Amino acid sequence: MKHIVLGYDMTEADELRMQLYMIGNGNRSPFCLIPTMSILFYPSLWPEMIYHFKLGKAGHPITSLRLSACRHLPLSEIRAVYGRPDIKVT
């Protein structure tokens, strides 16, 4: 569900981007922290690390989103609240 709402693809690189977003968004679970260790194998993504982390900090906390609570809502409404924010990161 997170991939759909946040707009991250199911590739290894986008999974890492999403995990960095989730850490910035307040998720500190081992299931989120452990995959970020793979950043060592993706030096081309290093410049993006802070960007996706900051996107997560700016976003509405998605850890509280439950499929059962939102399955009747249009995806556009869910993304309007929980989707990646449009921010400029400096």
C-alpha positions as CSV (number, residue, x, y, z in Angstrom):
1,M,0.0,0.0,0.0
2,K,2.9,2.4,0.8
3,H,4.3,2.0,-2.7
4,I,0.9,2.9,-4.3
5,V,0.2,5.9,-2.0
6,L,3.7,7.3,-2.0
7,G,4.4,6.6,-5.7
8,Y,7.5,4.5,-5.3
9,D,8.2,1.7,-7.8
10,M,8.9,-1.9,-6.8
11,T,12.6,-1.7,-7.8
12,E,15.4,-2.1,-5.3
13,A,16.4,1.5,-5.7
14,D,12.9,2.8,-5.1
15,E,12.4,0.5,-2.2
16,L,15.5,2.1,-0.6
17,R,14.2,5.6,-1.4
18,M,10.8,4.6,0.2
19,Q,12.6,3.3,3.3
20,L,14.5,6.6,3.7
21,Y,11.2,8.4,3.3
22,M,9.6,6.2,6.0
23,I,12.5,6.8,8.4
24,G,12.1,10.5,7.9
25,N,8.4,10.1,8.4
26,G,9.0,8.5,11.9
27,N,9.1,4.8,11.2
28,R,11.9,3.3,13.3
29,S,11.0,-0.4,13.0
30,P,13.7,-2.9,12.1
31,F,11.7,-3.7,8.9
32,C,12.4,-0.1,7.9
33,L,15.9,0.4,9.3
34,I,17.6,-2.9,8.2
35,P,16.9,-2.5,4.4
36,T,18.6,0.9,4.5
37,M,21.9,-0.8,5.0
38,S,21.8,-1.6,1.3
39,I,22.6,2.0,0.7
40,L,26.2,1.0,0.8
41,F,25.7,-0.9,-2.5
42,Y,24.1,2.1,-4.2
43,P,26.6,4.9,-4.2
44,S,24.7,6.6,-7.0
45,L,21.8,7.1,-4.6
46,W,23.8,8.7,-1.9
47,P,23.0,12.3,-3.0
48,E,19.3,11.4,-2.8
49,M,19.4,10.0,0.7
50,I,18.7,13.3,2.5
51,Y,16.1,14.4,-0.1
52,H,13.9,11.4,0.5
53,F,14.5,11.6,4.3
54,K,13.4,15.2,4.2
55,L,10.3,14.4,2.1
56,G,9.3,11.9,4.8
57,K,9.8,14.5,7.5
58,A,7.6,16.9,5.6
59,G,4.9,14.3,4.9
60,H,1.8,13.4,6.9
61,P,2.6,10.4,9.1
62,I,1.8,7.4,7.0
63,T,2.4,4.8,9.7
64,S,-1.1,5.5,11.0
65,L,-2.7,4.7,7.6
66,R,-4.6,1.5,7.6
67,L,-6.0,-0.2,4.6
68,S,-9.3,-1.1,6.4
69,A,-9.9,2.5,7.3
70,C,-9.3,3.9,3.8
71,R,-10.4,1.2,1.3
72,H,-13.6,3.0,0.6
73,L,-11.8,6.3,-0.3
74,P,-10.6,7.2,-3.8
75,L,-6.9,6.9,-4.2
76,S,-6.6,10.6,-5.1
77,E,-8.0,11.5,-1.7
78,I,-5.6,9.2,0.1
79,R,-2.6,10.6,-1.9
80,A,-3.8,14.2,-1.2
81,V,-3.3,13.5,2.6
82,Y,-0.5,10.9,2.7
83,G,1.3,11.2,-0.6
84,R,4.8,12.6,-1.0
85,P,4.7,16.3,-0.5
86,D,5.9,18.7,-3.2
87,I,8.7,20.5,-1.4
88,K,12.0,22.0,-2.4
89,V,14.8,20.6,-0.3
90,T,17.9,22.7,0.0
